Amino acid sequence: MPNPHLEVTARIVVELEAGTPPWIQPWSRTPGANIPCNAVTGRAYSGVNRLLLWTTRAKGWLTPRFLTFKQAQAAGGHVRKGEHGCHVVFVKDLPVKDSDNEEEEKRYVRMPPKYFVVFNVAQIDGLPDRIAKPLLPKPRHFDGRDPFVEEFLTTTGAKIHEGGADCVYWGGTTDRIDVPPFVSFDSAAAYYASLFHELAHWTGAKHRLARDLAGRFRTEQQKAAEELIAELTSAFLCAEFSIDGYSGHTGYITHWIELLKSDPKAIFTCANRAQAAVDYLRELALRAPAQAAE
């Protein structure tokens, strides 16, 4: 049987060492969906179980709604073959009496934990909409969209899909940027800064700038360098559009520190590559009107 203390601790340590605390993000999910709950009963998971299920965010599930295998079957659904569930723990205090005296105060003894496996609704087919569908996002801010930034994003030609993800990322295979809904972010600044960061990754594709860091950085440094380039690109673009930038990638700070300490010239390389990304995006924006006129 899994040890809940070791399991939770191990998962959290892994995420902290990666610089991504599972309880921090620059956007909210859906009303009440920041808290994992049972998809059938609506009851929220608490304590250790909340932490356990929070660590599943990296899987990209749109909503933290879970149910057991039996609950899925009873609702008319079925867990897809090959899917692996998540362990949760059930702990209960049982009343114990040392005598038959009704007036004697009861004492409680914690029963040994029981383990259950739950599946996210995204792992289950055939569920009714009332169980499977995520709720509409609750506005986290009331900022308006910036028409100049929106026009700039359009002119880049990047495929930006909003609302179908619970994190911001550029998929190299799909060549698409996925982003949570605009109203789910802390602010418009957080939304645009996050998009600019992913646009930087987008520019590095082989058929664009073909940004290859292998010749400049060691293998273990390349990820940190690429993320620093993207963060600087976002900062440069935020400055150009007079946006008070929001860094949603502070989890890389430790890695950036290690990179810069080991390679004093790294910041110059990353800044130059970031400027190249900005220049490339600006060129696309300037070219767009002429293309539209053709």
Order of alpha helices (4+ residues) and beta strands (2+ residues): alpha-beta-alpha-beta-alpha-beta-beta-beta-beta-beta-beta-alpha-alpha-beta-beta-beta-alpha-alpha-alpha-alpha
